[in-house]
Amino acid sequence: MRIVYVHGLDSTANSVKGVLIEKYCKAHHPDVEVIRPDLNEAPNKVFDRLCKLVQQGQRVSDSVVIIGSSLGGYFASLVSNETGCPAVLLNPSTQPHISLQRFVDDQVIDTIACDDGASPVIYRTTGGWAMTLQDLDWFAAHKLQQITHPDKVFAVIKQGDELLDPKVAADFYQSQEVKVALQPGGDHRMTDFEQQLPLIMERLLPQG
């Protein structure tokens, strides 16, 4: 099996959850390869890159799973819809075209060249992605409206998520007949993630 881990907005390939997954697999499932790409780039490039990673993995492995946290959960959902791969979602973002609007009212910090001229940079992530208004347009054009393979998707959502409304995410995935583990308390970063790993891996490897 291969696991592709998709980090969130202000994170990198060395995100805490991604590293914990890799360490856990090395200790308990050494036959599982964990891939942790750095995805600090425009959303169209992230989506294309993840689809290629999954499709390449599907050609050489019996099983490829994508795990996404926060904004990574949004991308994991899109990629699962596109490729049919199983997905595990951790406090997933379901409406980035809305939630990322919080950066629009901030002062424009820079501009970058785009296909149709210069686009204002509205936020720069800690990993270096220069988010633009064009990126928000992409999210708006790629709204998460359905889950194509609900039997292959599993969401872990904390009711104490202080950044994204957990009810919005839970209601959406449950309406799509996705299995949702809605857990009391917690936070957006899912600081108890290390304790969540056995549950997640049991879901991925029920006979492991």
Secondary structure, 3 states (H helix, E strand, C coil): CEEEEECCCCCCCCCHHHHHHHHHHHHHCCCCEEECCCCCCCHHHHHHHHHHHHHHHHHHCCCEEEEEECHHHHHHHHHHHHHCCCEEEECCCCCHHHHHHHHCCCCCCEEEEECCEEEEEEEECCCCCEEEHHHHHHHHHCCCCCCCCHHHEEEEEECCCCCCCHHHHHHHHHHCCCEEEEECCCCCCCCCHHHHHHHHHHHHCCCC
